[in-house]
Amino acid sequence: MGFHLITFIQANYLTLMMLFGLAVVMLANRDTWQPEVRIIWGLMAVLLAIIAEQDLYQWAQITDNRAMLYWTSVADYSLYPIMILLEVLLLTKGHRARLLTMLPALLNQAVLLLNPLLNYSVFSFDGNNNFQPGPLRLVPFLTGCVYILLMLVRLDQYFRNRSRRYSAITAWIVASTLVVIFLQYFNIITDLFDEVAAMDIMLYYFFIFAVEREQTRRELSEKALELSRTRVRLMSEQIQPHFIFNSLAVIRALIWVSPQKASDSLDDFSGYLRSNLDALRSDELIPFDKELEHIQAFLSLALVDDVRNIQVHYDLQVRNFRLPALTVEPAVENAIRHGLNRTLAMSLLEIATREDAESVIITVRDNGVGFDVSTLRAKSSRGVGVENVRTKLQLQCGGSMDIKSGNEGTTVTIKIPKTPPAELALHTESEENA
């Protein structure tokens, strides 16, 4: 057995090393697997089965084992069409189209399994264990021909829908497969199919990997562009001129009434402006405590005149997390400016944080007049602000914002994932490397 294993490795060393090396590379990049990678694993498994079957067939000839000769021949007639089928599936899109593509292989397999019941119409072995083809011997060959034709059709479609450089790679893979099949069928060159097939599988994988990486880069570029646009929109709306003027007017009035309170308000005003400008210049996530400081600076300015009887309640069960700047503060600002009714005997604003297994959850709740959430899609100042915050959450950390409003007030729920999406992690890594 040991000697047989050694001769098997010696006979198939190049093929085995290529497949083993590809397996290592694929496992190392398993976080970026695409659905097509499963077909790559299938191709590798079929190729390994083919070379094992060939070795077993030779062993069966040496030992004169008729049963082994028969079943290895069945495997041979089954595996080669399946090998070409899997290459066709790599070029076939759509679940239904792939199922239809499998039908010839299933028919071929049924004929091979039913060969004894069909009076060995596909093939058989005589008393001297010599191979004897039957009237249905062309079924496996025709199945392979069908898939070769399908491969050419799929390649033509691929050329029409893809860029030239990717189509050239695919054309080379298909052409090398067809050439080796032709050369081996006519016995011009033998014992090359396994090595060429292993090479094609490697090219397929690196081709898919390159396409996936380019698509990821394109998506990241689009998101970066959208984030830049969002920053411009935030700049035009986040620092509200009327709020600045009102704050300055209140501070000016306080100078004569309470200089110390005016001084404190001026510090809050300075911190508020600084936080806004810093947030607009950076895409980095900030600690929640820093966002909380910005919220408190805004509330100090908004409530400094004591006109509105508003109580602010904090229920902060978790604080050790990061989030995009200016994502909670706009919800607080909308609650103060739009939601809380000055005629209420007591207006309540609650800011709370909690966590579950996947996310940190932030809620901003008020008992104000409420509003119709569907109007957020309109180009109002509040609607544009909410959509900007949603975009910023999605682009920077994969977060989300949900708003519910009614007669009893408004609740804004912000979710910050504990683990960012893969493309965001890739974007962060690329920025760090740069």
N, C-alpha and C positions, 0 to 999 in steps of 0.2 A: 504493500500500500504506500509506504514511504517513497519508494522508488517511482511509483506511478505518479504520485503527487509532484515529485521533483520534475519529472519529464513533462507533466502538464504545465507547470510554471515555466519551464524552459521553452516549451513550444509556443506559449502565449505571453511571454514576458512583456513585450512592448504594449500589447493590448491591456494587460492587467495593470501595468504601471500608469497608463493614461487614465484608465477608469478609476483607479485608486486615488491618483492625484486630483482628478476632477471631483471625486466625492469629498476629499478634504477641503477643497476650495468652496464647494457648495455648502458644506456644513459650517464653514467659517463665515459665510454670508447668509446664513439662514434667516436673519432678521429682515432681509430684503427680498425674500422669495416671492415670485409671481406664480399665478396658477399654472403657467406653462412649465414650471420647474418640476411639477409632479410627472409630466410626460418625459422630461429628461431622466428622472429616476427610473421610469418605466423602460426607456430605451437602454439604459445601463443594465437593468435586470435581464432584459431580453437578450442583449449581447452576451452577457455572462452565461445565460442558459444555452445560447448557440455554441459557444466554444466548449462548454461542458458536454453538450450533446455530441459534438464532433469527436471529442476525446473518448466518450463512452462508446461511440460507434466503432472506432478503431479497436478499442478493447474487446468489443463483442465479436469483431472479425477474428481477432487473435484467439479468443477462447471458444469460437464457434457457437456462440449463444444466440439462438434464433429469436427468442423472446426479446432480448436486448436489441438485436438488430431491427426488429419490427418497430418497437416503441421509440427508438431513437430516430428512425425514419419518419414516424408520425410527427415527432417533435420538430424535425428538420422541415417538413412540409408545412408545419404550423407557424414556426417562429420567423421564418424569413418574410412571409407576407405581413405578419404582425409588426416586424421591424419597419417595413416601409409604411405601414398604416400609421404608426406613431409619428413618423416624420410628416405625413400628410396632416395629422391632427394638429401639429404645431403651426401649420399654415391655415387651419380651419377655425373660424370664429362662429360661435353660437352653439348652444347645447343641442338643438335639434339637428343641425347640420352634422355635428360630430357623431350623433347616434346613427344617422343614415350612412355616414362614412364607414361605420363599423360593420354594416350588414354583410358585405362580401367576405370579410374575415370570419364572421360567425357562420356563414354558409359553408365556407371551406373547412372550418373546424368540425362542423356537423358531419360533412361527408367523410372526413378522415376517421372520426370516431365510429361512424357507422360502416366503415370499410369491411369488417368481417360479416356484417349482415347483408352487405351488398355483394357478396361472393368475391370479395377482394378485388373490386373493380378499379380501385385506385392503384394498388401495388400489392405484391406478395413476394415470398421467398420460396424457391423450389427446394427439393430435397438436399441439394448441395449448398444451400444458403446463398444462392445467387439471386440478386434483385430481379424481379419480373414486373414491369409496368403493366397496368390494366387499361381498359378503355376510358376510365375517368382520370387518367394520369395528368391530363392537362388542367384539371380544376385548380390545384395549387399554383400552377404556372399562370393561368388566366387571372387568378386573384391578384397575384403580384403585378401583372400587366395593368389591371384595372387601377391599382393604387399608383402605379407609375404615371398613368395618364392623368389621374386625379392630382398628382403632385405637380404635373406640368400646368394643369388648369389653375390650381391654387397659386402657383408661382406667377402666372400671368396676372392674376388678380392682385397679387402682392405687389407686383411691379407698378400697377396702376395706382395703388393707394399709398405707397410708401416712397420715401426718398431713394434716390439712386444708390447711395452708398450702402444702405441697408439691403436694398434689393440685390446688389452685387454680391454681398455676403451670402444671402439665401441662394442665389443662383449657383454660386460655387459649391455650396453644400449639396444641392440637388444634382448638379452636374457630376460631381465626384462619385455620388452614389450610383447614378445611372451608368457611368463609365465602368466602374468596377463590376457591376452586375453583368454588363455586356461582355467584358473581358473574361469574367469567370464562367459565364454560361457557355461561351465558345472555346473554353480551355486555352485561351491565349495567354493569360496570366492567372495563376491559381494562388490560393492561400493569402489573398490580400484583403478580402472583404472585412475581416474582423478589425484589422488595423485602421482601414479607411473609415469603417463605421464608428470606431472609437474616436477618431479624429473629428468626424462630423458631429458627434455628440458634444465634444468639447467646444467646437465652434458654435453650435446651437446655443449652448449655455452662455458663453461669453457674449454672443450676439444679444440674447434676451437681457442679460445683465446690463449691457451697454445701453440698450433702449430704455430700460427701467431707470437707470441713472440719469439719462438725459431728460426723461419725462419728469423726474423728481426735481431736477434743476429748473426746468421750465416752470413747474408749479411754484417753486420757492421764489423765482424771479417775479412771477405774477403776484404772489402774496406780498413780496417786498414793495412792489409798485403800489399795490392797494393800500399797504400800511402808510406809505408816503402820502398818498392822497388823503387818507384818513387824518394824518397829522395836520395837513393843511386845513382840512375842514374843522378840526378841533381848534386850531389856532384862531380861526375866524369866529368861533362861537363860545369857546370855553372861557376866555377872559371877557366877560360881558361888560361893555362900556357903561351901561346904566348902573350895574352893580358897583363898578369902580367909582363912578361919580357919587352915588349914594353913600358909599363907605367914606369917601373923602369929606362929603358934606357933614356926615354924622361926627367924624373925628374933629372937624373944624369947630362944630358946635360944642363938643365935649371939652375942647381946650379951655373954654371960659367957665364951664360948669365943674368939670372934674379932670384936671390936668393929668393925674395919674392914670385914670381910665382911658384918656385920650392916648397917652403914651403906650399903654398896653394894646390898645386897638391898632395903633400904628405898627407895632411889632407884628400883630396878627396879620395886618394887611400886607406888610412886607413879606412875611412867610408864605402867605397865600399866593402872591404874585410869583415868588421864587419857585414854589412847587409847580405852578402851572407852566412856567417857562422851562424848568428842568424836564418835566414830563414830555413836553412837546419836542424836545431835542434828543430824547433817548427812547430806544425800544426795549431797554432792559427791564426785567421785573424788579419791583422794589419790595421791601418788607412791609407787611400789613401795618405795622406800627407807624411807618412813615406816612402811609395813606391816611391813617387815623389822625395823625397830627395835622394833615392838610384839612381833613373834615372838621376837626375842632377849631382850626383857624377860621374856616368859613363860617361855622356856626357862631363863633364869637363876634364876627363882623355882622352877620345877618341879624343877630338878636341883641346887639349892643344898645339899641334905642328903647328896648323894653316895651315896644308897642304890642308885640304879639306874645300872648301867654302860652309859651310852648315849653313843654318838659321833654328833655332828651334822656332816654334810658339806654344803657349799654349792657348787653348780655353776651360777653365775649368769652365763649368756652374754649376757643383756640385762637392763638395769635401768631404762632410760629410758622408762618407760610409767606410766600411771595405772590405777587399779582401785578398786572400792568398798572402803571400809574393812572390816576384819574378815571377809575372805573367804578368805584363806590361813591366818590364825592358827587358826581353828577346826579346820582339817584337821590342823595340827601338834598342837593340843591333843588331838584324838581319837587321834592316833598315840601320844602319850605316855600318855594315860589308859587307852586301851582296847587298843591294838594291841601295844605292845612288852612282851614277857614278861620279867619280872625274873629268871627262871631262865636266860635265855640268857647264854652266856659273853660275848657282845658284841652289844649291840643297836645297830642302825644306823638313822639317820634322815637322809634326803637331801632337800634342798630345791633344786630346779633350775628354771631359766627358759631358754627358747629362743623362737625365732620362726619363722614361715613367712610366706608372702606375705600371708595374711589376718589372722593372729592372733598374739598373744603367748601362749605355752603355759607354764603353771606346773605343776610336778609335786611332790607331797609323797609320798615313798615310804618305807616302813618294812619291816623283816624280822620283824614280829611274828606273832602267832598267826592273824591274819585273822578274817573273820567272814562270815556269809551276807548278801550285799548286799540280798537281797529283804526282810530284816527292817527295812530303813530306813523302809519305809512304816508300820511300827508306831509307836505313840506313845511311843517311848523317847526319852531325852534326846538320844542321838546322832542318831536319825532326824529328830526335829523340828529339830535344829540344821542338819543337812545340807539339809533342804528349805527352811529359812529362807535359807541361804546361796545356794542355787540361785535362789530367788525374787529375792533382792537382786541377784545377778549379771544376771539377765534384765531386771529392771526398770531398773537404773541404767546398764547399758552393753551389753545384749544378749549377755552372756557365758553360759557354760555350765560345768557341773561333771559329771565322770564318775568313777565309783568302781569299781575292780576289786580283788577281794580273794580270797585263797586261802591254802593252807598256807605259801606262801613270803612272805606279807606282804600289805600293802595299798598300792595306788597311787591317789592322788587327782589327777586331771588337770583343771585349770581353764583355760579358753580366754577370752581377752579380745580381742574384735575390734579391729583397728586403726581401722576406720571404723565408727562406731556406726550402728544402724538409723535410717532416715529419721524415724520418729516420735519417737525419742529426741533426735535433732538438733533437730527442731521444738520439742520440749518445752524443751530447753535454751535455744533462741533466745527462746521466749516468756518464760522466766524472766528472761533478761537484759534483755529489753525492759521487763518489769515493774519 
